[in-house]
Amino acid sequence: MSTDEPPLLEHGRLYARELACAIGRRTVLAEVDFSIEPGETVGIVGPNGSGKTTLLRTLSGVHRPRSGRVLVDDQVLHDLRPRRRAATVALVAQDEIPPDDMLVGEVVALGLTPYLPPWGLDAPREQQRVTQALASVDLHGFAGRPVRQLSGGERQRVLLARALVQNTPVLLLDEPTNHLDVTHQLELLTLVRGLRRTVVAALHDLSLADRYCDRIIVLHKGRARPPAPPGEALSPAVVAEVFGVDANRVRHPVTGEDHLLITPREARR
Ligand SMILES: Nc1ncnc2c1ncn2[C@@H]1O[C@H](COP(=O)(O)OP(=O)(O)OP(=O)(O)O)[C@@H](O)[C@H]1O
């Protein structure tokens, strides 16, 4: 989809440099160090509580790192003014609930805020971008509906549409497939891969991460393994160690593609 000219792919290189992420006094992750290329889709996986949300919030600028730096291209993210930061990185948080009395179109239009002059409105242009973004997440015709009337999955797609109109070179997604039916899960991941943006997504479903990500970062015991291609990041040994389940790669009988198959340990007895 295109809400505006797509950002050029020389923009959106995302770096974490010796990052430590903390909540209160507790360090959740330390020694996080990686570089993500413009246009890459990178998954973050890890058990519950391993720090996926904390890392995404730090990469988005919402949390300050305890130490280290986040850079987008040559800019230190946490030094940017809020408007500039909002034009650089968009975060779709997990389970955000917009105010009940807002209309869907109004929520999506919030993504344009960093580009508007103070008190500035450009209604026809704004409306067109909102309409395009809603259509791209399969919510054509929803602009006038109150947010309170949406299902969880529809709300999730509205928040993605808001991030799309924000039109940032870097897009961060926290469990974007939560609440979505299987069709919309696959559509969303196909959509984000086709955006020509740098995408970092926390995903619980290892098979989806394996299939849709160029590289994957595995969080385990307070550390982030360096981003690696799915076959390496989610090798049977790593999946067994980190998640305590068995993983096998099997060939799809029709497409011939590799799929990651997860089985509980007891199933093999
Ligand atoms: N507001 C908070 N106050 C104190 N501790 C917190 C807070 N939010 C998260 N934590 C703790 O920080 C750690 C990392 O949490 P985080 O939400 O980043 O994990 P996660 O990998 O996203 O988890 P999940 O898979 O369950 O969504 C967890 O141990 C969690 O209990």
The ligand as an ORCA input file, in Angstrom:
! r2SCAN-3c Opt
* xyz 0 1
  N       5.340     -2.363     34.471
  C       6.144     -3.326     34.877
  N       6.642     -3.333     36.127
  C       7.483     -4.301     36.558
  N       7.901     -5.330     35.791
  C       7.434     -5.376     34.545
  C       6.532     -4.399     34.008
  N       6.260     -4.728     32.719
  C       6.936     -5.858     32.468
  N       7.636     -6.246     33.544
  C       8.510     -7.432     33.637
  O       9.561     -7.283     32.698
  C       9.869     -8.536     32.086
  C       9.773     -8.393     30.572
  O       8.421     -8.118     30.229
  P       7.980     -7.962     28.717
  O       6.553     -7.523     28.735
  O       8.959     -7.131     28.002
  O       8.099     -9.478     28.199
  P       7.514    -10.135     26.875
  O       8.597    -11.000     26.326
  O       6.965     -9.095     25.976
  O       6.341    -11.019     27.483
  P       5.019    -11.659     26.823
  O       5.485    -12.733     25.869
  O       4.325    -12.264     27.993
  O       4.252    -10.567     26.157
  C       8.894     -9.541     32.656
  O       9.543    -10.267     33.647
  C       7.794     -8.700     33.259
  O       7.236     -9.331     34.386
*
